[in-house]
C-alpha cells in the first residue's frame, strides 16, 4: 500500500490517503496538515497502525493485443 498526500484548490491544506496497489482508496484522513511531508508522515503512521496486508492485484497499464493476432 502507498500513502499519498492530496489537496484541493478549495483548501490550501493537505490530507493523507492510503491507496492499495489496485488504485483503490483504503483510508483518508479527516484532519488537515500544513505541509505534504506532515500529511505523508501522518498517513504512514496510520498505515502501520492498520497492520494490513495488500492482496489486491495491480491494474495493468496496458492491454494485450493477442486477440488481434488470432485472425
Biopython code that builds the backbone (N, CA, C, O; Angstrom):
import numpy as np
from Bio.PDB.StructureBuilder import StructureBuilder

atoms = [
    (1, "UNK", "N", (0.847, -1.175, 0.000)),
    (1, "UNK", "CA", (0.000, 0.000, 0.000)),
    (1, "UNK", "C", (0.889, 1.232, 0.000)),
    (1, "UNK", "O", (2.045, 1.198, 0.421)),
    (2, "UNK", "N", (0.314, 2.309, -0.482)),
    (2, "UNK", "CA", (1.040, 3.569, -0.580)),
    (2, "UNK", "C", (0.292, 4.654, 0.167)),
    (2, "UNK", "O", (-0.935, 4.622, 0.262)),
    (3, "UNK", "N", (1.033, 5.610, 0.694)),
    (3, "UNK", "CA", (0.444, 6.791, 1.318)),
    (3, "UNK", "C", (0.689, 7.960, 0.378)),
    (3, "UNK", "O", (1.820, 8.198, -0.047)),
    (4, "UNK", "N", (-0.367, 8.684, 0.055)),
    (4, "UNK", "CA", (-0.247, 9.859, -0.801)),
    (4, "UNK", "C", (-0.840, 11.062, -0.088)),
    (4, "UNK", "O", (-1.688, 10.920, 0.793)),
    (5, "UNK", "N", (-0.389, 12.246, -0.475)),
    (5, "UNK", "CA", (-0.939, 13.482, 0.068)),
    (5, "UNK", "C", (-1.808, 14.122, -1.006)),
    (5, "UNK", "O", (-1.417, 14.184, -2.172)),
    (6, "UNK", "N", (-2.975, 14.592, -0.618)),
    (6, "UNK", "CA", (-3.896, 15.224, -1.563)),
    (6, "UNK", "C", (-4.332, 16.577, -1.030)),
    (6, "UNK", "O", (-4.420, 16.797, 0.178)),
    (7, "UNK", "N", (-4.601, 17.467, -1.959)),
    (7, "UNK", "CA", (-5.088, 18.799, -1.629)),
    (7, "UNK", "C", (-6.043, 19.221, -2.727)),
    (7, "UNK", "O", (-5.964, 18.713, -3.846)),
    (8, "UNK", "N", (-6.942, 20.138, -2.426)),
    (8, "UNK", "CA", (-7.869, 20.645, -3.430)),
    (8, "UNK", "C", (-7.700, 22.158, -3.549)),
    (8, "UNK", "O", (-7.213, 22.806, -2.622)),
    (9, "UNK", "N", (-8.095, 22.712, -4.673)),
    (9, "UNK", "CA", (-7.989, 24.165, -4.821)),
    (9, "UNK", "C", (-8.812, 24.935, -3.785)),
    (9, "UNK", "O", (-8.486, 26.074, -3.449)),
    (10, "UNK", "N", (-9.868, 24.314, -3.288)),
    (10, "UNK", "CA", (-10.728, 24.982, -2.312)),
    (10, "UNK", "C", (-10.074, 25.108, -0.937)),
    (10, "UNK", "O", (-10.455, 25.962, -0.137)),
    (11, "UNK", "N", (-9.083, 24.246, -0.667)),
    (11, "UNK", "CA", (-8.428, 24.254, 0.641)),
    (11, "UNK", "C", (-6.921, 24.159, 0.454)),
    (11, "UNK", "O", (-6.445, 23.285, -0.271)),
    (12, "UNK", "N", (-6.165, 25.041, 1.093)),
    (12, "UNK", "CA", (-4.709, 25.016, 0.932)),
    (12, "UNK", "C", (-4.025, 23.942, 1.787)),
    (12, "UNK", "O", (-2.803, 23.800, 1.735)),
    (13, "UNK", "N", (-4.787, 23.203, 2.556)),
    (13, "UNK", "CA", (-4.205, 22.213, 3.454)),
    (13, "UNK", "C", (-4.160, 20.838, 2.800)),
    (13, "UNK", "O", (-4.807, 20.599, 1.781)),
    (14, "UNK", "N", (-3.389, 19.942, 3.399)),
    (14, "UNK", "CA", (-3.157, 18.604, 2.851)),
    (14, "UNK", "C", (-3.817, 17.551, 3.726)),
    (14, "UNK", "O", (-3.960, 17.733, 4.935)),
    (15, "UNK", "N", (-4.220, 16.441, 3.101)),
    (15, "UNK", "CA", (-4.735, 15.253, 3.791)),
    (15, "UNK", "C", (-3.962, 14.052, 3.271)),
    (15, "UNK", "O", (-3.439, 14.088, 2.157)),
    (16, "UNK", "N", (-3.883, 12.995, 4.060)),
    (16, "UNK", "CA", (-3.254, 11.768, 3.566)),
    (16, "UNK", "C", (-4.338, 10.822, 3.089)),
    (16, "UNK", "O", (-5.481, 10.875, 3.543)),
    (17, "UNK", "N", (-3.957, 9.960, 2.166)),
    (17, "UNK", "CA", (-4.847, 8.919, 1.659)),
    (17, "UNK", "C", (-4.017, 7.650, 1.502)),
    (17, "UNK", "O", (-2.909, 7.689, 0.968)),
    (18, "UNK", "N", (-4.551, 6.537, 1.965)),
    (18, "UNK", "CA", (-3.889, 5.236, 1.807)),
    (18, "UNK", "C", (-4.564, 4.536, 0.641)),
    (18, "UNK", "O", (-5.783, 4.364, 0.615)),
    (19, "UNK", "N", (-3.732, 4.129, -0.339)),
    (19, "UNK", "CA", (-4.225, 3.540, -1.576)),
    (19, "UNK", "C", (-3.566, 2.178, -1.758)),
    (19, "UNK", "O", (-2.362, 2.034, -1.542)),
    (20, "UNK", "N", (-4.358, 1.172, -2.158)),
    (20, "UNK", "CA", (-3.770, -0.145, -2.416)),
    (20, "UNK", "C", (-3.204, -0.187, -3.828)),
    (20, "UNK", "O", (-3.341, 0.773, -4.586)),
    (21, "UNK", "N", (-2.566, -1.300, -4.181)),
    (21, "UNK", "CA", (-1.903, -1.399, -5.474)),
    (21, "UNK", "C", (-2.875, -1.507, -6.647)),
    (21, "UNK", "O", (-2.453, -1.403, -7.799)),
    (22, "UNK", "N", (-4.152, -1.709, -6.384)),
    (22, "UNK", "CA", (-5.165, -1.704, -7.436)),
    (22, "UNK", "C", (-5.684, -0.288, -7.677)),
    (22, "UNK", "O", (-6.509, -0.067, -8.565)),
    (23, "UNK", "N", (-5.203, 0.665, -6.891)),
    (23, "UNK", "CA", (-5.619, 2.054, -7.054)),
    (23, "UNK", "C", (-6.844, 2.434, -6.251)),
    (23, "UNK", "O", (-7.377, 3.531, -6.418)),
    (24, "UNK", "N", (-7.301, 1.546, -5.383)),
    (24, "UNK", "CA", (-8.487, 1.812, -4.568)),
    (24, "UNK", "C", (-8.094, 2.536, -3.285)),
    (24, "UNK", "O", (-7.087, 2.209, -2.656)),
    (25, "UNK", "N", (-8.892, 3.509, -2.912)),
    (25, "UNK", "CA", (-8.650, 4.238, -1.678)),
    (25, "UNK", "C", (-9.090, 3.375, -0.497)),
    (25, "UNK", "O", (-10.224, 2.897, -0.458)),
    (26, "UNK", "N", (-8.188, 3.180, 0.461)),
    (26, "UNK", "CA", (-8.467, 2.333, 1.616)),
    (26, "UNK", "C", (-8.859, 3.181, 2.820)),
    (26, "UNK", "O", (-9.762, 2.813, 3.572)),
    (27, "UNK", "N", (-8.186, 4.313, 3.006)),
    (27, "UNK", "CA", (-8.483, 5.198, 4.128)),
    (27, "UNK", "C", (-8.049, 6.613, 3.775)),
    (27, "UNK", "O", (-7.155, 6.814, 2.953)),
    (28, "UNK", "N", (-8.694, 7.599, 4.410)),
    (28, "UNK", "CA", (-8.341, 9.003, 4.186)),
    (28, "UNK", "C", (-8.477, 9.763, 5.497)),
    (28, "UNK", "O", (-9.358, 9.474, 6.307)),
    (29, "UNK", "N", (-7.601, 10.730, 5.694)),
    (29, "UNK", "CA", (-7.622, 11.487, 6.941)),
    (29, "UNK", "C", (-8.764, 12.500, 6.943)),
    (29, "UNK", "O", (-9.180, 12.996, 5.896)),
    (30, "UNK", "N", (-9.251, 12.789, 8.126)),
    (30, "UNK", "CA", (-10.245, 13.846, 8.308)),
    (30, "UNK", "C", (-9.551, 15.125, 8.762)),
    (30, "UNK", "O", (-10.053, 16.229, 8.554)),
    (31, "UNK", "N", (-8.396, 14.955, 9.383)),
    (31, "UNK", "CA", (-7.651, 16.141, 9.813)),
    (31, "UNK", "C", (-6.780, 16.649, 8.674)),
    (31, "UNK", "O", (-6.425, 15.893, 7.769)),
    (32, "UNK", "N", (-6.439, 17.924, 8.721)),
    (32, "UNK", "CA", (-5.619, 18.532, 7.681)),
    (32, "UNK", "C", (-4.233, 18.828, 8.220)),
    (32, "UNK", "O", (-4.024, 18.935, 9.428)),
    (33, "UNK", "N", (-3.279, 18.959, 7.287)),
    (33, "UNK", "CA", (-1.885, 19.196, 7.633)),
    (33, "UNK", "C", (-1.370, 20.388, 6.827)),
    (33, "UNK", "O", (-1.818, 20.608, 5.701)),
    (34, "UNK", "N", (-0.442, 21.153, 7.383)),
    (34, "UNK", "CA", (0.054, 22.343, 6.672)),
    (34, "UNK", "C", (1.013, 22.021, 5.522)),
    (34, "UNK", "O", (1.171, 22.836, 4.614)),
    (35, "UNK", "N", (1.655, 20.846, 5.544)),
    (35, "UNK", "CA", (2.629, 20.510, 4.500)),
    (35, "UNK", "C", (2.391, 19.097, 3.984)),
    (35, "UNK", "O", (1.739, 18.282, 4.636)),
    (36, "UNK", "N", (2.934, 18.825, 2.798)),
    (36, "UNK", "CA", (2.856, 17.481, 2.221)),
    (36, "UNK", "C", (3.573, 16.487, 3.127)),
    (36, "UNK", "O", (3.065, 15.397, 3.389)),
    (37, "UNK", "N", (4.752, 16.869, 3.601)),
    (37, "UNK", "CA", (5.556, 15.972, 4.440)),
    (37, "UNK", "C", (4.807, 15.574, 5.707)),
    (37, "UNK", "O", (4.850, 14.414, 6.116)),
    (38, "UNK", "N", (4.130, 16.517, 6.321)),
    (38, "UNK", "CA", (3.382, 16.219, 7.546)),
    (38, "UNK", "C", (2.214, 15.285, 7.245)),
    (38, "UNK", "O", (1.916, 14.390, 8.036)),
    (39, "UNK", "N", (1.556, 15.485, 6.111)),
    (39, "UNK", "CA", (0.435, 14.620, 5.740)),
    (39, "UNK", "C", (0.903, 13.196, 5.469)),
    (39, "UNK", "O", (0.275, 12.243, 5.929)),
    (40, "UNK", "N", (1.998, 13.039, 4.728)),
    (40, "UNK", "CA", (2.519, 11.708, 4.433)),
    (40, "UNK", "C", (2.997, 11.017, 5.709)),
    (40, "UNK", "O", (2.790, 9.815, 5.875)),
    (41, "UNK", "N", (3.627, 11.760, 6.603)),
    (41, "UNK", "CA", (4.075, 11.176, 7.872)),
    (41, "UNK", "C", (2.876, 10.697, 8.696)),
    (41, "UNK", "O", (2.927, 9.621, 9.292)),
    (42, "UNK", "N", (1.820, 11.473, 8.733)),
    (42, "UNK", "CA", (0.613, 11.063, 9.445)),
    (42, "UNK", "C", (-0.015, 9.829, 8.825)),
    (42, "UNK", "O", (-0.481, 8.941, 9.539)),
    (43, "UNK", "N", (-0.030, 9.768, 7.491)),
    (43, "UNK", "CA", (-0.579, 8.604, 6.803)),
    (43, "UNK", "C", (0.263, 7.360, 7.015)),
    (43, "UNK", "O", (-0.270, 6.261, 7.168)),
    (44, "UNK", "N", (1.584, 7.531, 7.024)),
    (44, "UNK", "CA", (2.481, 6.391, 7.256)),
    (44, "UNK", "C", (2.268, 5.829, 8.660)),
    (44, "UNK", "O", (2.290, 4.615, 8.860)),
    (45, "UNK", "N", (2.067, 6.706, 9.611)),
    (45, "UNK", "CA", (1.812, 6.266, 10.985)),
    (45, "UNK", "C", (0.499, 5.473, 11.053)),
    (45, "UNK", "O", (0.421, 4.438, 11.714)),
    (46, "UNK", "N", (-0.518, 5.972, 10.365)),
    (46, "UNK", "CA", (-1.815, 5.280, 10.351)),
    (46, "UNK", "C", (-1.712, 3.932, 9.645)),
    (46, "UNK", "O", (-2.334, 2.960, 10.074)),
    (47, "UNK", "N", (-0.935, 3.865, 8.570)),
    (47, "UNK", "CA", (-0.760, 2.609, 7.845)),
    (47, "UNK", "C", (-0.131, 1.543, 8.741)),
    (47, "UNK", "O", (-0.534, 0.381, 8.696)),
    (48, "UNK", "N", (0.841, 1.926, 9.544)),
    (48, "UNK", "CA", (1.461, 0.989, 10.484)),
    (48, "UNK", "C", (0.437, 0.541, 11.525)),
    (48, "UNK", "O", (0.391, -0.635, 11.886)),
    (49, "UNK", "N", (-0.384, 1.475, 12.010)),
    (49, "UNK", "CA", (-1.414, 1.138, 12.997)),
    (49, "UNK", "C", (-2.455, 0.165, 12.412)),
    (49, "UNK", "O", (-2.958, -0.706, 13.122)),
    (50, "UNK", "N", (-2.772, 0.317, 11.127)),
    (50, "UNK", "CA", (-3.771, -0.540, 10.488)),
    (50, "UNK", "C", (-3.282, -1.980, 10.390)),
    (50, "UNK", "O", (-4.081, -2.909, 10.514)),
    (51, "UNK", "N", (-1.983, -2.182, 10.169)),
    (51, "UNK", "CA", (-1.379, -3.514, 10.118)),
    (51, "UNK", "C", (-2.145, -4.450, 9.175)),
    (51, "UNK", "O", (-2.592, -5.523, 9.578)),
    (52, "UNK", "N", (-2.287, -4.025, 7.916)),
    (52, "UNK", "CA", (-2.994, -4.825, 6.915)),
    (52, "UNK", "C", (-2.036, -5.258, 5.815)),
    (52, "UNK", "O", (-0.995, -4.640, 5.594)),
    (53, "UNK", "N", (-2.413, -6.333, 5.133)),
    (53, "UNK", "CA", (-1.639, -6.840, 4.011)),
    (53, "UNK", "C", (-2.427, -6.555, 2.735)),
    (53, "UNK", "O", (-3.616, -6.862, 2.653)),
    (54, "UNK", "N", (-1.765, -5.971, 1.749)),
    (54, "UNK", "CA", (-2.423, -5.649, 0.487)),
    (54, "UNK", "C", (-2.399, -6.867, -0.419)),
    (54, "UNK", "O", (-1.344, -7.270, -0.907)),
    (55, "UNK", "N", (-3.570, -7.448, -0.642)),
    (55, "UNK", "CA", (-3.675, -8.614, -1.511)),
    (55, "UNK", "C", (-4.316, -8.256, -2.851)),
    (55, "UNK", "O", (-4.692, -9.140, -3.621)),
    (56, "UNK", "N", (-4.435, -6.983, -3.120)),
    (56, "UNK", "CA", (-5.060, -6.550, -4.373)),
    (56, "UNK", "C", (-4.121, -6.795, -5.552)),
    (56, "UNK", "O", (-2.905, -6.897, -5.389)),
    (57, "UNK", "N", (-4.705, -6.885, -6.721)),
    (57, "UNK", "CA", (-3.941, -7.079, -7.952)),
    (57, "UNK", "C", (-3.695, -5.714, -8.581)),
    (57, "UNK", "O", (-4.629, -4.926, -8.727)),
    (58, "UNK", "N", (-2.454, -5.423, -8.953)),
    (58, "UNK", "CA", (-2.186, -4.144, -9.612)),
    (58, "UNK", "C", (-2.933, -4.044, -10.942)),
    (58, "UNK", "O", (-3.088, -5.037, -11.653)),
    (59, "UNK", "N", (-3.382, -2.865, -11.259)),
    (59, "UNK", "CA", (-4.063, -2.632, -12.522)),
    (59, "UNK", "C", (-3.024, -2.646, -13.634)),
    (59, "UNK", "O", (-1.972, -2.018, -13.519)),
    (60, "UNK", "N", (-3.324, -3.366, -14.709)),
    (60, "UNK", "CA", (-2.385, -3.401, -15.832)),
    (60, "UNK", "C", (-2.462, -2.079, -16.584)),
    (60, "UNK", "O", (-3.547, -1.591, -16.900)),
    (61, "UNK", "N", (-1.317, -1.520, -16.860)),
    (61, "UNK", "CA", (-1.268, -0.235, -17.559)),
    (61, "UNK", "C", (-1.438, -0.406, -19.063)),
    (61, "UNK", "O", (-1.579, 0.579, -19.787)),
    (62, "UNK", "N", (-1.425, -1.624, -19.530)),
    (62, "UNK", "CA", (-1.560, -1.874, -20.962)),
    (62, "UNK", "C", (-2.579, -2.973, -21.196)),
    (62, "UNK", "O", (-2.910, -3.741, -20.293)),
    (63, "UNK", "N", (-3.061, -3.033, -22.402)),
    (63, "UNK", "CA", (-3.996, -4.090, -22.783)),
    (63, "UNK", "C", (-3.324, -4.969, -23.818)),
    (63, "UNK", "O", (-2.744, -4.469, -24.781)),
    (64, "UNK", "N", (-3.399, -6.246, -23.629)),
    (64, "UNK", "CA", (-2.793, -7.175, -24.553)),
    (64, "UNK", "C", (-3.450, -7.076, -25.929)),
    (64, "UNK", "O", (-4.658, -6.868, -26.036)),
    (65, "UNK", "N", (-2.651, -7.224, -26.965)),
    (65, "UNK", "CA", (-3.175, -7.225, -28.329)),
    (65, "UNK", "C", (-3.182, -8.626, -28.932)),
    (65, "UNK", "O", (-3.307, -8.777, -30.147)),
    (66, "UNK", "N", (-3.050, -9.650, -28.094)),
    (66, "UNK", "CA", (-3.026, -11.023, -28.583)),
    (66, "UNK", "C", (-4.305, -11.382, -29.314)),
    (66, "UNK", "O", (-4.275, -12.191, -30.241)),
    (67, "UNK", "N", (-5.424, -10.801, -28.921)),
    (67, "UNK", "CA", (-6.686, -11.095, -29.582)),
    (67, "UNK", "C", (-6.693, -10.607, -31.036)),
    (67, "UNK", "O", (-7.465, -11.114, -31.849)),
    (68, "UNK", "N", (-5.851, -9.640, -31.365)),
    (68, "UNK", "CA", (-5.783, -9.145, -32.739)),
    (68, "UNK", "C", (-4.939, -10.047, -33.627)),
    (68, "UNK", "O", (-5.078, -10.014, -34.849)),
    (69, "UNK", "N", (-4.090, -10.830, -33.047)),
    (69, "UNK", "CA", (-3.198, -11.696, -33.833)),
    (69, "UNK", "C", (-3.826, -13.048, -34.163)),
    (69, "UNK", "O", (-3.213, -13.834, -34.885)),
    (70, "UNK", "N", (-4.984, -13.338, -33.679)),
    (70, "UNK", "CA", (-5.628, -14.645, -33.903)),
    (70, "UNK", "C", (-6.409, -14.723, -35.204)),
    (70, "UNK", "O", (-7.024, -15.757, -35.469)),
    (71, "UNK", "N", (-6.415, -13.732, -35.987)),
    (71, "UNK", "CA", (-7.230, -13.706, -37.209)),
    (71, "UNK", "C", (-6.682, -14.567, -38.284)),
    (71, "UNK", "O", (-7.260, -14.645, -39.368)),
]
sb = StructureBuilder()
sb.init_structure("model")
sb.init_model(0)
sb.init_chain("A")
sb.init_seg("    ")
for serial, (resi, resn, name, xyz) in enumerate(atoms, 1):
    if name == "N":
        sb.init_residue(resn, " ", resi, " ")
    sb.init_atom(name, np.array(xyz, "f"), 0.0, 1.0, " ", f" {name:<3s}", serial, name[0])
structure = sb.get_structure()
